[in-house]
Amino acid sequence: MNAVFARKALLPEGWTDNVRLSTGFGKIQGVTAGTRPSPDDTVAGCVIPGLCNAHSHAFQRALAGRTEQRSPAGRDNFWSWRERMYELAGRVDAAALTAIARQAYCEMLNSGFTSVAEFHYLHRDPTAPLVQQDETDAMFAAITRAAQDSGIRLTYVPVLYERAGFDDPEPGTHQRSFAMRLEAFLAHHERAVSTNSETLNVGIGVHSLRAVSTASISTIAGVASERNSPMHLHIAEQQREVDQCMAAYGRRPVRWLLENFDVGPNWCLVHATHMDAEETSELAKSGAVVALCPSTEANLGDGLFPLHDYLTNGGGIAIGSDSHVSINPFEELRWLEYGQRLATRTRNIVSLRDSHVGSELFSRALEGGAAASGQAAVGLREGAPADLVVLSDDDPMLVGHGDESRLDALVFSGYPLPVERVMVNGDWRVVDAVHVDRDRARSDYAATLKTLGDVQ
């Protein structure tokens, strides 16, 4: 049992003065406002709940900054970037994945993420014997070890990848390194579920409509429904995918999904960038959450999500850092709003239920992240996980700001983050703005990248 005394704490009802948060057994055991610190309390400036990184491909952290040169063809897009990503994926074994994911997860914690949904399709360790590759769980073990070492709360989302495209039943050369048979995938999922713990939850998903057959999507959606677990998939990220779906199924991707499946609150659709007005409205009303990844979507030239119309119709959102060109929840929220401002030439787009955009972005991301990761309770409340972020209240980013604009400053001031401490499951993982395992994580990551060499 220990306690944190906050001069300011963001409780469900809003900013509150002089709050004592007692923690034990990984949970917040008590919340007392208007009190004084006890001698053994950790005294903090501002305390906020940690956010969930709702969409992560941890191995892609090793690709950040390595694909920013023009290709010989002279016109680069998502599909040319994908070839570079495939090349990296084919070289990442379990040891490399552990080091890369550990570094990414430590960076997430340092920036104020306290949980992550790992959208995982690198199921095969290329160093394993070929006959064992569908049965090995070495890559899953690498992800869970990285999460345990860093201390982040993990929702492991194994996803199925079966084919190269809507009209191509066999995976391509690069895709064979992570494609799986449905039976092997479901067996892997069962083994993963058996490892559930306080800090590990298991969801399920499919890579995309183009990469998985209708029959397999139906089977996996049934598993998610039966277990009431998060169901994740990429959808409508690229216009080319929309065109291919129209050619194959006679429907736009989101339209086809809504017509053929009972999409509801346990579903997390990633990107959903290219929707028409009807799709946008109906998806919003389904209760599903959309994981938006603005820094990656901008880096890949994906396009802009129809945010205002989606939120107006009651849609829920989460945020993710996806390919990890940036790992900073507040930058993701800032660029989510800025993209809309650039497209509409107006300001304060996400201010539908709160006049302050920073507050609304944060609250929406907190709610949506809980849904995407399958967390029943989040926030600074009794019974919720003891996952919290301590902000330095004398940092220049925050000084002079009152309760109404404090989150605006955090989201819209592009300065170094004032994250002083981070707790997950009752344990301090970041102290004095440094992750407790920073040096080992950096050293192993550097050695791993040296071994991997350049991505061609």
DRENBAMAR-103035 format. One line per 10 residues: number of its first residue (from 0); their letters; for each residue x, y, z of C-alpha. Coordinates in steps of 0.02 Angstrom, whole numbers. Each point is the difference from the previous one (the first is absolute). Example, Ala and Ser with C-alpha at 12.3 -4.5 7.8 and 13.67 -1.06 7.14 Angstrom:
<sites>
0 = as = 615:-225:390 | 69:172:-33
</sites>
This chain:
<sites>
0 = mnavfarkal = 0:0:0 | 62:174:-41 | -76:168:-38 | 23:150:-113 | -50:173:59 | -40:116:-145 | -17:187:15 | -112:-17:-154 | -80:-160:-63 | -110:-27:-153
10 = lpegwtdnvr = -142:-100:77 | -153:-57:-102 | -93:155:59 | 144:116:-48 | 154:80:73 | 2:-15:190 | 118:74:130 | 101:-95:130 | -44:-179:-45 | 72:-154:83
20 = lstgfgkiqg = -1:-157:-108 | 34:-158:98 | 52:-150:-103 | 21:-186:33 | -9:-165:-94 | 14:94:-164 | -158:102:31 | -48:170:65 | -68:-44:172 | -59:172:52
30 = vtagtrpspd = -19:179:-60 | -7:138:132 | -17:182:-52 | 36:156:102 | 124:-86:113 | 183:9:50 | 144:-115:-43 | 58:-135:120 | 186:-13:40 | 32:-146:-118
40 = dtvagcvipg = -102:64:-147 | 78:40:-168 | -40:184:-21 | -44:49:-178 | -50:156:-93 | -134:-50:-127 | -60:-178:-20 | -98:-61:-152 | -54:-174:-56 | 115:-89:-120
50 = lcnahshafq = -58:-20:-180 | -8:-157:-106 | 101:-12:-160 | -140:-87:-95 | 99:-54:-153 | 181:-54:-1 | 113:-98:-116 | 149:-5:119 | 126:-70:-126 | -25:152:-112
60 = ralagrteqr = 89:108:129 | 159:-60:-87 | -62:76:-164 | -27:178:63 | 100:125:-102 | 61:-134:-121 | -126:22:-142 | 9:186:-32 | 98:0:-163 | -75:2:-175
70 = spagrdnfws = -9:-169:-86 | 64:-25:-179 | -180:3:-62 | -14:178:64 | -176:-15:72 | -7:-72:175 | -156:-52:93 | -64:-124:127 | 29:-146:-118 | 182:39:-33
80 = wrermyelag = 27:26:187 | -80:-170:30 | 137:-86:-99 | 129:75:117 | -101:-55:150 | -13:-178:-68 | 188:-5:-22 | 26:45:183 | -133:-121:59 | 89:-144:-85
90 = rvdaaaltai = 157:32:103 | -74:24:173 | 18:-154:108 | -61:-22:179 | 156:73:80 | -6:154:-112 | -186:22:29 | 26:-3:189 | 129:139:-8 | -96:107:-124
100 = arqaycemln = -166:-17:91 | 80:32:170 | 73:164:-65 | -166:52:-76 | -96:-43:158 | 122:95:111 | -22:151:-113 | -188:-17:12 | 7:2:188 | 116:149:1
110 = sgftsvaefh = -126:97:-104 | -155:-40:105 | -69:-158:-79 | -29:-131:135 | -74:-138:-109 | 16:-61:-178 | -102:-105:-121 | 129:-95:-102 | -71:-42:-172 | 111:-150:-34
120 = ylhrdptapl = 22:-100:-159 | 185:-44:12 | -45:-173:64 | 150:-91:-73 | 178:6:63 | 105:-16:-159 | 134:-95:99 | -123:-139:48 | -4:-162:-102 | -127:15:-141
130 = vqqdetdamf = -104:-146:63 | -22:86:169 | -39:176:-58 | -189:-15:14 | 16:-73:175 | 132:110:80 | -51:142:114 | 173:77:6 | -57:166:-73 | -146:12:121
140 = aaitraaqds = 122:-37:141 | 112:140:-65 | -143:124:9 | -54:-53:174 | 179:4:64 | 23:175:-68 | -161:55:85 | 50:-80:165 | 175:76:-6 | -65:174:-39
150 = girltyvpvl = -150:-15:117 | -131:55:-126 | -175:-75:8 | -22:-107:-156 | -150:-48:-103 | 69:-129:-119 | -100:-3:-162 | 55:-145:-110 | -65:28:-176 | -24:-118:-145
160 = yeragfddpe = 82:30:-170 | -50:-127:-133 | 16:68:-176 | 79:133:-110 | -162:87:-50 | -185:-12:-33 | 26:-104:-157 | 163:-86:46 | -23:-147:121 | 186:-31:26
170 = pgthqrsfam = 115:117:98 | 140:84:-94 | 184:-37:25 | 25:125:142 | -169:-39:79 | 41:-184:20 | 110:47:148 | -153:41:104 | -149:-80:-87 | -87:-139:97
180 = rleaflahhe = -132:-131:-24 | -161:37:95 | 13:-159:104 | 178:40:55 | -49:180:37 | -146:-52:111 | 111:-123:93 | 126:140:29 | -139:113:64 | -56:-133:124
190 = ravstnsetl = 176:-18:67 | 15:189:16 | -165:12:95 | 63:-127:126 | 136:125:52 | -120:141:48 | 56:95:155 | -26:165:91 | 104:91:-130 | -32:-110:-153
200 = nvgigvhslr = -166:-8:-92 | -25:-90:-165 | -108:62:-142 | -13:-67:-177 | -10:68:-175 | 30:-10:-187 | 126:101:-95 | -123:73:-127 | -141:-46:-117 | 122:-23:-143
210 = avstasisti = 112:-119:98 | -132:-115:79 | -146:-96:-76 | -179:35:48 | -17:-172:80 | 153:27:110 | -57:173:52 | -166:-77:52 | 86:-133:104 | 114:125:87
220 = agvasernsp = -141:124:31 | -95:-144:80 | 145:-35:118 | 8:184:48 | -187:5:33 | 2:-160:102 | 141:62:109 | -56:182:-2 | 177:46:-47 | 61:143:-111
230 = mhlhiaeqqr = -13:-35:-187 | 124:101:-103 | 29:25:-187 | 76:124:-122 | -130:71:-119 | -13:131:-139 | 173:70:33 | 39:26:-184 | -108:50:-149 | 74:-147:-95
240 = evdqcmaayg = -73:-118:130 | -171:82:-24 | 11:-23:-188 | 52:-182:17 | -140:-36:123 | -127:79:-118 | 65:-111:-141 | -3:-158:105 | -154:23:111 | -99:139:-85
250 = rrpvrwllen = 8:104:159 | 116:123:84 | 96:-84:144 | -91:76:149 | -169:-19:-87 | 36:-184:-36 | 56:-32:179 | -155:81:75 | -114:-98:-116 | 81:-168:35
260 = fdvgpnwclv = 50:5:184 | -75:54:164 | 124:140:31 | -18:62:178 | 88:67:155 | 135:-134:7 | 59:41:-177 | 150:112:-33 | 18:56:-181 | 171:71:-38
270 = hathmdaeet = 13:153:-113 | -168:-8:-94 | 67:149:-94 | -99:-13:-160 | -187:-3:38 | -147:85:-80 | -127:96:102 | -117:-148:24 | 140:-116:56 | 63:133:120
280 = selaksgavv = -171:22:81 | -39:-185:14 | 170:-48:68 | -15:136:132 | -169:-67:54 | 62:-181:8 | 90:29:165 | 167:-55:-71 | 158:100:33 | 117:62:-136
290 = alcpsteanl = 186:1:39 | 76:153:-82 | 188:16:-23 | 30:176:-66 | 191:0:-5 | 8:-164:-95 | -148:44:-113 | 89:162:-45 | 168:-86:-25 | -78:-128:-119
300 = gdglfplhdy = -109:127:-91 | -159:-93:46 | -121:145:2 | -111:79:133 | -136:-86:100 | -173:86:-6 | 15:44:184 | -131:135:26 | -143:-94:-83 | 49:-161:88
310 = ltngggiaig = 3:81:172 | -161:96:-35 | -86:-168:-25 | 64:-66:167 | 154:-94:-57 | 139:-54:118 | 186:20:-35 | 163:-63:70 | 178:48:-49 | 150:-104:-46
320 = sdshvsinpf = 179:27:-55 | -9:-143:-128 | 170:2:-90 | 80:105:138 | 69:142:-103 | -56:93:156 | -37:-68:174 | -93:137:90 | -187:-8:38 | -16:188:10
330 = eelrwleygq = 81:26:-169 | -122:-126:-74 | -145:97:74 | 72:165:-58 | 20:-60:-179 | -171:-81:2 | -72:174:25 | 126:90:-110 | -35:-111:-150 | -184:47:11
340 = rlatrtrniv = 44:184:16 | 107:-7:-156 | -136:-88:-98 | -142:115:54 | 95:163:29 | -89:17:167 | 53:-24:181 | -55:-98:154 | -80:-143:-96 | -10:-124:145
350 = slrdshvgse = -101:108:117 | -170:-82:-5 | -26:-40:183 | 136:108:80 | 46:175:-54 | 184:-42:31 | 70:-110:-137 | 143:-73:103 | -118:-60:135 | -118:-80:-125
360 = lfsralegga = 138:-84:-99 | 74:-73:158 | -166:-64:68 | -48:-78:-166 | 169:-86:-16 | -14:-65:179 | -173:-73:-31 | 41:-70:-171 | 163:-75:56 | -89:-94:138
370 = aasgqaavgl = -121:-73:-127 | 137:-47:-123 | 103:-88:133 | -143:-84:91 | 26:92:164 | -158:6:104 | 46:150:106 | 122:141:-29 | 33:168:79 | 45:57:174
380 = regapadlvv = -139:-89:93 | -13:-135:131 | 16:-173:-75 | 84:58:-161 | 175:-59:-45 | 135:98:88 | 63:74:-164 | 41:185:14 | 113:136:-65 | 80:136:108
390 = lsdddpmlvg = 28:167:-85 | 118:131:69 | -112:146:46 | 145:123:-4 | 49:-46:-177 | -6:150:-119 | -129:-91:-106 | -126:-1:142 | 39:152:107 | -130:137:-11
400 = hgdesrldal = -135:-121:-57 | -156:-31:101 | -114:-150:3 | -88:44:-162 | 155:21:-110 | 123:-123:80 | -38:-140:-123 | -2:125:-144 | 178:44:47 | 49:-183:10
410 = vfsgyplpve = -71:-40:-172 | 37:160:-97 | 169:54:69 | 132:-90:-103 | 133:3:133 | 86:-142:96 | -131:-91:102 | -9:37:186 | -19:-185:43 | 88:-25:166
420 = rvmvngdwrv = -59:-172:57 | -106:-141:-72 | -83:-140:98 | -72:-160:-74 | -89:-130:106 | 60:89:156 | 185:-2:-46 | 104:150:-50 | 69:-28:-174 | 61:178:-32
430 = vdavhvdrdr = 85:99:138 | 74:174:-19 | -49:-4:-185 | 107:-154:-33 | -63:-177:-29 | 71:-114:134 | 66:-121:-134 | 57:133:-123 | 184:-45:-12 | -26:-186:-33
440 = arsdyaatlk = -138:36:-125 | 108:123:-96 | 152:-112:0 | -94:-153:-62 | -91:103:-131 | 161:74:-67 | 82:-172:-10 | -153:-70:-89 | -4:137:-132 | 184:-26:-32
450 = tlgdvq = -34:-184:-30 | -150:34:-113 | 97:123:-107 | -78:120:-125 | -175:-28:-66 | 15:0:-190
</sites>
